[in-house]
């Protein structure tokens, strides 16, 4: 990360923290209920990306964003998608 521009590094660090917080709040996606989501509304973009990755494991970030944008207009998905792991998620 030292070679990346400062703006990219700071955004990446901030987004990674959002993803970590979402995973902690949902017990690594094991506790998904209304109370958890009401208490952590910032976790929704991360959860949307995780669900999309599970449905379309072979798609890269750009294709996932193209698929998600019409389904969730106005959602801040761009930041969340780049903080998730790039390896395939097994079922």
N, C-alpha and C positions, 0 to 999 in steps of 0.2 A: 504494500500500500504506500510505501514511501515515495514511489515514482509518480503516483497519481496527483493531479492538481488538488490544492487545498480544499476547494469547494466540494469536489467529489468525495474526498476523505471525510470531511465533516458531515456531509449528508449521509454517507454510508454508515458512519458510526451512529448517528442519530436514528436512522431507520432500523439498524440492527438492534438498538435498544428497544424500539417499539415492538419488534418481532419477539424479542426475548420476554418483554412484559406480557405480550399476548399469550405466549406459550406458558409462562408461569401462572397467569391468571386462569388459564383453562386446564391446568395440570397436564401439559403436553397434549392438548386437544382431547383429553379424556373426560373433561367436565364441561360439556356444552349444554347449558340450560338458560332459561330466560333470566334468572337472577344473575348469573355470571356475565351475560351479555349486557344487561342493564348497568351493572357495576363497572364494566370495562368496554364502553362503546368504541374506544379507539382500536380494539382488537378486530373489528369487523373487516377492514381491508386485508389483514393478514389471513383471517379465516376464509375469506373469499378466494384468495390466491391458493391457499392450501387445498380447498375443495376443488378448484379448477385443475390444479396439478394432479390430483387424484383421479379426476375424470379423464384428463388428457395428459398422461404421463410422458408421452413422446414429444409434446409441444415445447418449444422454447419460450422465453419470456415475451418476445414480440407477438407470437401467435396467441399466447394466453391473453395478453392485453387486448388484442383484436377481438377475441372471443368474448371477453368479459365486459368491455366498454358498453356495448349495446344493452347488456343485461343489467348493468349497474351504472347508469349515467350519473355523472357528478361525483362518483366515489374516487378517492385518492388511492388508486391502485398502483400507479407508477413507482412510488417509493417502496411499497411493500414487496413488489415482485423481485426486486434486485437484492433483497436481504435474505431471501429464502435459499436453502441449499439447491444446487443445480443437479444433483444426482436424482435418478428416478425414484419415485415413491412407490414402494411395493404395496400390494393390496393385502 
